Amino acid sequence: MSWVVILVLAAVTLAVLALLLVPLLRRPPEEDNRDRHSLEVYRDQLNELDRDVARGVMNEREAATARQEIERRILALHPDTKTAAGRKTTKSARLTAIALVVIVPLAAAALYAWYGSPDMPDQPMAERWADDRPVFEGGPTFGDVRRMIARFEQNLAEEPENAENWATLAGAYALLEQYGQAAEAMDRAVALEPQNAERQSLLGEFLVLGSGGIVSEEAGDAFRAAIAADPIQPIARFYLALGRAQDGDVAGALADWQALLADTPPGASWAPMVTEQITRAATELGIDPAEALAQGQSTGPTQEDVEAITSLPADEQMAMIRDMVAGLAARLENEPDNLEGWIRLAESYAVLGEWELSRSAYLHALGLAPNSTTVADGFANSVSGSLPQEGLMPDQAVEDFATVLTINPMNEQALYYSGVAATQAGDMDSAIGYWTTLRDQLGEGSRERQFIEQRIDEIGG
């Protein structure tokens, strides 16, 4: 242990002793003065009783009882006896003070010499970061994560408005299970980009994990904000259902989890958690868990269906897929408010390369969820796929990309093609603005960033 540390600990010990010694060594006031003060207080109390009776706050009987008690205390004042007791107390306090000054530091030193490691040298920060235990199997080590946290904290001190860095820092804290700090960092990211549904959901999740699994009101607010931005956000839907269960609405929570399971694609990472909660809720309600799980199964193709399709020749695969998509489209004609179904249909058309049909399905979904960044991103992808290979960009596509940017101002496809449309219209300043925003999202040294920088240079940016 270095001398600096020893001196600091000694100073802290002395400060604590001083706080304890001051009241013990303070000279007590003269007992006569104390008795006179007590007598004045008691007289004021008697006068207050008379005023209470006059105001009607207290009746005469209650006042008489209180008056007798105050008079008894006045008669109990014995200066001689109290002075002797005071001298005895003062002597005892001084003995206690001596014991604190002598015994406490000696006892602390002896205990540290016996149980501590006074000869151990200081541990440099680099050694503290040399923790090679993996955070999870195949993942980074604890030392790696701590170094990353230090690096991002330094970067954020210089660039506090970088939402992406705040979100990454939050994830690093979460890896170390420091959920309070993770929530604080993610809260900064959310404040900078409040429409990011995924980060709103992660903020809520960190708050839940930090409170031992309780969905607090603050966490619920974050989840509701995520749903407002993206109605199908799975993390938010899961925890809002958990909050309903914790509030006693187990049946409502079960229905929410079943709906979430129905929208969960095969192999999704959160599927086992949803299944576990459905089983637990069904058991609590006295429902057969297998039946509850069956009611929550997706109406889309199962894993067995996928395996059956992939075993067929290519032409038969495509025919079967088209039949399934056509069946879904026919069903949704009678379910115009089925947001998840319309999104699934739009995605299916995109897989088939039916871009106009995909765009139309996404447009319907946007009508149901006008603030969903997930739907807007899918819509941008379909509009991109439907663009002509040559010639000017159609006016409808320009309007579609503008719609996307009102919902998700950071959508890469909408930013790029809006820049292209601006150059075609001769508005180079707007094009530079779109592409600069896009460039700043792309990784340093990436081919995509180099391409955008070249386009900016070409138009004089």
Buried (B, 14 or more C-beta within 10 A) or exposed (E): BEEEEEEEEEEEBEEEBEEBBEEBEEEEEEBEEBBEEBEEEBEEBBEEBEEBBEEEEBEEEEBEEBBEEBEEEBEEBEBEEBBEEBEEEBEEBEEBBEEBBEEBBEEEBEEEEEEEEEEEEEEEEEEEBBBEEEBEEEEBBBBBBBBBBEEBEEBBEEEEEBBBBBBBBBBBBBBBEBBEBBBBBBBBBBEBBBBBBBBBBBBBBBBBBBBEEEBBEBBBBBBBBBBBBBBBBBBBBBBBBBBBBBEEBBBBBBBBBBBBBBBBEEEBEBBEBBBEBBBBBBEEEEBEBEEBBEBBEBEBBEEEEEEEBEEEEEEEBEEBBEEBBEEBBEEBEEEEEBBBBBBBBBBBBBEBEBBEBBBBBBBBBBEBBEBBBBBBBBBBBBBBBBBEEEEEBBEEBBEBBEBBBEBBEBBBBBBBBBBBBBBEEEBBEBBBBBBBBBBEBBEEEEEBBEBBBEBBEEBEB
